[in-house]
Amino acid sequence: MKLLLYSHSFAPNVGGVETIVLSLASGLAQLRTVDNRRKCDLTLVTETPARDFDASALPFTVVRRPSVLALWSLIKAVDVILLACPAFLSLFLAWLSRKPFVLEHHGYQSICLNGLLLHQPDRTICPGHFQAARFQKCLRCQAVEMSWLRSFVQLLLMFPRNVLSKGAARNIAVSQHVSRRIALPRSRVIYHGVENTGRHEIPVADAPLTQDHLRFAYVGRLVPEKGLPVLLRAAVILQQEKLEFELHLIGDGPQRADLETMIREAGLSDRVQLIGLLQGAAFAEALNKIHVVVMPSVWEETAGLAAMEHMMRGRLVIASKIGGLAETLGDAGLPCLPGDAADLARCMRSVLRDRSIVTTLGRKARARAQSLFLRERMIADHQQLYEQALGWDTHR
């Protein structure tokens, strides 16, 4: 099977989509038949420049920033196309080629101009203005971040993007929540998959809590939709109650300077550390020192990939009860109300007062992750879906 995987953003960019696309592409490219032949000849196409990223060791071909004609030639040469996002040009060319194409929804770009279902300027959850034909609200929302002319162009492009998405052989939703939100035909849910914890890494659920106080951490991009100001306000509440704890913010992003100011002005410098972006061994070492991961998102996360990764490590996760993030957590963590610092502080306080919760829910989180979020299952489900799109007998 010849497969083209199009992802607008890819390594060296860092993020959930880039992580899952790399993992999926590598897994598909490494599948073998009984006589050790490749099951999938995969080409990955992206608009992201290589910069210092060396793709020579990857088990698939990477084509960066192709011209329209080059992209068309690549599409015509394959059996099936996977689009990791409904980028208009690639979506249109896939439809024009009459090849079966599969569209995976990592965001809400098929039904929302900003792809987040986050209404501006009040940053509230969008009830679905585009789907309800309230287009003037979509224009006002976009105009907060760009000109009215660009907003109008973005709105015009939404109509063919939505129609073309309905023409996909299959739409992959990364959670049941996303499936309900996008409401597209021929949809199937395939959860993200993450690596099982190796023997070298001891899940915190099985390790003794030897520190004098617990270490909470946020791990991810420092962007407004992740709700980090809510987390800092919760930390202020706990500090005022004279509870002992540490809070590490691991990651980077455009909100970093604002967060540094908030930490300083709130008098949290002794308890909160903004670690910055970590990679490799330094990142692994930092994760091993975390007891509880906090994910205070204020937007409808599509899947909660970071939550899956921490659950697989046996970490207790405190997360907003919202979107696909709540679905990922299930009953294996502590949910809090999105945007509510007092409720988030309540969850954190309960852990500080009863450390056994870390162990009990940490083990439960790991069991849930091993049941639902294994990488091998994700790869197998994708392979089966592509073969079905081609009309192949998946049991041969």
C-alpha positions in Angstrom: 0.0 0.0 0.0 1.3 3.4 -1.0 0.3 6.0 1.5 0.7 9.8 1.5 0.4 11.4 5.0 0.0 15.2 4.8 0.6 17.2 8.0 0.8 21.0 7.7 3.0 21.1 10.8 5.7 18.5 11.5 9.1 18.2 13.3 11.1 20.2 14.2 8.0 22.0 15.4 6.9 20.7 18.8 3.3 19.9 19.8 0.7 17.2 20.1 0.0 16.9 16.4 3.6 16.7 15.5 4.3 14.1 18.1 1.4 11.8 17.1 2.1 12.2 13.4 5.7 11.2 13.8 4.7 8.2 16.0 2.0 7.1 13.6 4.1 7.5 10.4 7.1 5.6 12.0 4.8 2.8 13.1 3.1 2.4 9.8 6.4 2.5 7.9 7.8 -0.3 10.1 4.9 -2.8 9.5 6.0 -6.0 7.8 4.4 -8.9 6.0 5.2 -12.5 7.0 7.9 -12.5 4.4 9.4 -9.3 5.8 8.2 -6.9 3.1 6.9 -3.5 3.9 3.2 -3.3 4.3 3.2 0.5 3.8 5.3 2.6 1.5 4.8 6.0 3.3 5.6 9.5 2.2 5.0 12.4 4.6 4.4 15.8 3.2 4.6 19.0 5.3 4.9 22.8 5.0 7.4 22.9 7.9 11.0 23.7 6.9 13.6 21.3 8.1 15.8 23.8 9.8 18.2 21.6 11.9 16.0 18.5 11.9 17.7 15.4 10.3 15.1 13.1 8.8 17.5 10.7 7.2 17.1 8.1 10.0 13.3 8.0 9.7 11.8 4.9 8.1 9.8 7.0 5.6 10.3 9.8 3.1 9.7 13.4 4.1 8.9 16.0 1.5 8.8 19.6 2.7 7.0 22.6 1.2 6.3 21.1 -2.3 4.9 23.2 -5.1 1.3 22.6 -6.1 2.4 20.6 -9.1 4.7 18.5 -7.0 2.0 17.8 -4.4 -0.4 16.8 -7.1 2.2 14.4 -8.5 2.7 12.9 -5.1 -1.0 12.5 -4.5 -1.5 10.8 -7.9 1.3 8.3 -7.2 -0.3 6.8 -4.0 -3.2 4.5 -3.2 -4.6 6.3 -0.3 -4.2 9.7 1.4 -4.2 10.6 5.1 -4.7 14.3 5.9 -3.8 15.1 9.5 -5.7 18.3 9.2 -8.2 19.8 6.7 -5.7 22.2 5.1 -7.6 23.6 2.1 -5.2 22.9 -0.8 -4.3 19.4 0.2 -8.0 18.6 0.9 -9.0 19.9 -2.5 -6.3 18.1 -4.4 -7.1 14.8 -2.5 -10.7 15.2 -3.6 -9.8 16.1 -7.1 -7.6 13.0 -7.5 -10.5 10.7 -6.9 -8.3 8.7 -4.6 -9.7 7.5 -1.3 -8.7 10.0 1.4 -9.0 9.8 5.1 -9.2 12.9 7.2 -8.0 12.9 10.8 -9.4 15.7 13.1 -6.8 16.9 15.6 -8.7 20.1 15.9 -12.0 21.7 14.8 -10.8 23.3 11.6 -13.7 21.7 9.6 -16.3 23.5 11.7 -14.5 26.6 13.2 -12.5 29.4 11.7 -9.8 29.4 14.4 -9.9 25.6 14.8 -10.3 25.8 18.6 -14.0 26.4 19.1 -12.9 29.2 21.4 -15.0 32.4 21.0 -13.1 35.7 21.0 -12.6 38.1 22.7 -14.2 36.6 25.8 -12.5 33.2 25.3 -15.6 31.2 26.0 -16.5 27.9 24.4 -18.1 28.4 21.1 -21.5 26.6 20.9 -21.0 26.0 17.2 -21.8 29.3 15.4 -20.6 28.1 12.0 -22.7 25.0 12.0 -25.7 27.0 13.1 -25.1 29.5 10.3 -24.4 32.4 12.6 -21.7 33.6 10.3 -21.6 37.2 11.6 -20.4 35.8 15.0 -17.6 33.9 13.3 -16.5 37.1 11.5 -16.5 39.1 14.8 -14.5 36.3 16.5 -11.8 36.2 13.9 -11.6 40.0 13.6 -10.2 40.1 17.1 -6.9 38.5 15.8 -6.9 39.7 12.1 -8.4 42.2 9.8 -12.0 42.1 8.7 -10.9 41.4 5.1 -8.8 38.4 6.2 -11.7 37.2 8.5 -14.1 37.3 5.5 -11.7 35.3 3.4 -11.3 32.7 6.2 -15.1 32.5 6.4 -15.4 31.9 2.6 -12.8 29.1 2.8 -14.8 27.4 5.6 -17.6 26.4 3.2 -15.6 24.3 0.8 -13.5 23.0 3.6 -16.6 21.7 5.4 -18.1 20.3 2.2 -14.8 18.5 1.2 -14.5 17.1 4.7 -17.9 15.4 4.2 -16.4 13.8 1.1 -13.7 11.9 2.9 -13.8 8.1 2.6 -13.5 8.1 6.4 -13.3 10.9 9.0 -11.2 9.9 12.0 -12.2 11.6 15.3 -9.5 11.4 18.0 -12.3 11.1 20.7 -16.0 10.5 21.0 -16.3 14.2 21.9 -14.7 15.3 18.6 -16.9 12.9 16.7 -20.0 14.5 18.2 -18.7 18.1 17.7 -17.7 17.8 14.0 -20.8 15.7 13.1 -19.3 14.5 9.8 -20.4 11.4 7.9 -18.4 8.1 7.9 -16.7 9.0 11.2 -14.8 6.6 13.4 -13.0 7.2 16.7 -9.4 6.2 16.9 -7.7 7.2 20.1 -4.1 8.4 20.1 -1.6 5.8 21.2 1.5 6.3 23.3 4.5 4.1 24.2 4.0 1.7 27.1 6.2 2.6 30.1 9.5 0.8 29.9 11.1 -1.2 32.8 13.7 1.5 33.3 11.0 4.0 34.3 9.3 3.5 37.6 5.7 4.8 37.7 5.2 7.2 40.5 2.2 5.1 41.6 4.7 2.3 42.6 7.4 4.6 44.1 7.5 5.9 47.6 6.6 9.6 48.2 9.8 10.5 50.0 9.8 14.3 49.5 8.6 16.6 52.3 6.0 18.0 50.0 4.4 17.1 46.7 5.5 18.4 43.3 2.7 19.4 40.9 3.6 20.2 37.3 2.1 21.5 34.1 3.8 20.1 31.0 3.0 21.6 27.6 2.8 24.8 25.5 2.5 28.1 27.4 -0.6 29.4 25.5 -3.8 31.1 26.7 -6.1 28.1 26.0 -4.2 25.9 28.4 -5.6 27.9 31.4 -2.3 28.5 33.2 -3.4 31.7 34.9 -6.1 29.6 36.5 -3.4 27.3 37.8 -1.5 30.2 39.3 -4.6 31.6 41.0 -5.2 28.1 42.5 -1.5 28.1 43.7 -2.2 31.5 45.4 -5.2 30.0 47.3 -3.1 27.1 48.5 -0.2 29.4 49.5 -2.6 31.5 51.5 -3.7 28.3 53.4 0.0 27.8 54.2 0.1 24.4 52.4 3.5 23.1 51.4 3.9 22.2 47.7 6.0 22.8 44.5 4.7 23.7 41.1 6.8 23.4 38.0 5.7 24.8 34.6 7.6 22.8 31.9 7.3 24.1 28.4 7.5 27.3 26.4 5.3 29.5 24.4 4.0 33.1 23.7 2.5 33.4 27.2 5.8 32.9 29.0 6.5 36.5 29.8 3.0 37.1 31.1 3.3 34.1 33.4 6.6 35.2 34.7 5.0 38.5 35.7 2.1 36.8 37.3 4.3 34.5 39.4 6.4 37.5 40.6 3.4 39.8 41.4 1.5 37.0 43.2 4.6 36.3 45.4 4.8 32.7 44.1 8.5 32.7 43.2 9.4 30.4 46.2 6.8 27.8 45.1 6.4 28.0 41.4 9.3 27.5 38.9 9.0 28.2 35.2 11.4 25.5 33.9 11.1 26.2 30.2 11.3 23.7 27.3 13.2 20.4 28.1 14.1 17.6 25.8 15.8 14.2 25.9 17.4 13.1 29.2 16.6 16.4 31.0 12.9 16.1 30.1 12.8 12.4 31.3 14.5 13.3 34.6 12.1 16.2 35.2 9.1 13.9 34.6 10.4 11.3 37.0 10.4 13.9 39.8 6.7 14.8 39.3 4.0 13.4 41.5 0.9 15.1 40.0 0.3 16.5 36.6 -2.2 19.4 36.3 -3.9 20.3 33.0 -6.2 23.3 33.6 -7.4 23.8 30.0 -10.1 26.3 29.2 -10.8 25.1 25.6 -12.3 21.8 24.5 -9.1 19.7 24.1 -9.7 17.2 21.3 -7.9 14.2 22.9 -5.5 15.1 25.8 -2.4 13.4 24.4 -0.3 14.7 27.3 -2.7 13.3 29.7 -2.4 9.9 28.0 1.4 10.0 28.3 1.4 10.9 32.0 -1.3 8.3 32.7 0.8 5.7 31.0 3.6 6.6 33.4 1.3 6.1 36.4 0.9 9.7 37.2 -2.1 11.2 38.9 -3.6 13.7 36.5 -5.8 16.7 37.6 -7.6 18.0 34.5 -10.4 20.2 33.4 -13.7 18.4 32.9 -14.0 19.5 29.3 -13.9 18.1 25.8 -11.8 15.1 24.9 -9.6 15.7 28.0 -12.4 14.7 30.3 -13.0 11.6 28.1 -9.3 10.6 28.3 -9.2 11.0 32.1 -12.4 9.0 32.7 -12.6 8.0 36.4 -8.8 7.6 36.6 -8.0 11.1 37.7 -9.3 14.2 39.5 -11.6 16.4 37.3 -12.0 20.1 38.0 -14.3 22.8 36.6 -12.6 24.6 33.7 -11.6 28.2 34.5 -12.5 27.8 38.2 -9.4 28.4 40.3 -11.2 27.5 43.6 -12.3 24.1 42.2 -8.8 23.4 40.9 -7.4 24.4 44.4 -9.9 21.9 45.9 -8.5 19.1 43.9 -4.9 20.0 44.6 -5.7 20.4 48.3 -7.3 16.9 48.5 -4.0 15.4 47.3 -1.9 17.4 49.7 -4.1 16.2 52.6 -4.3 12.6 51.5 -1.2 11.4 49.6 -2.6 7.9 49.1 -4.7 9.4 46.3 -1.5 9.8 44.2 -0.9 6.0 44.5 -4.4 4.8 44.1 -5.4 6.9 41.1 -1.9 6.7 39.6 -2.3 2.9 39.3 -5.8 3.3 38.0 -4.6 5.9 35.4 -1.9 3.5 34.2 -4.4 0.6 33.8 -6.7 2.8 31.8 -3.9 4.0 29.5 -2.8 0.4 28.9 -6.3 -0.5 28.1 -7.2 2.3 25.7 -4.1 4.3 24.6 -1.5 1.9 23.4 0.5 2.9 20.3 0.3 -0.6 18.7 -3.5 -0.4 18.8 -3.5 3.0 17.1 -1.3 1.9 14.3 -3.3 -1.3 13.7 -6.6 0.6 13.7 -5.2 3.1 11.1 -3.8 0.3 8.9 -7.2 -1.5 8.9 -9.0 1.8 8.1 -6.8 2.5 5.0 -7.3 -1.1 3.7 -11.1 -0.7 4.2 -10.9 2.6 2.3 -9.2 0.7 -0.6 -11.8 -2.1 -0.4 -9.2 -4.7 0.6 -10.1 -7.7 2.6 -8.5 -7.0 6.0 -8.7 -10.6 7.0 -6.8 -12.1 4.1 
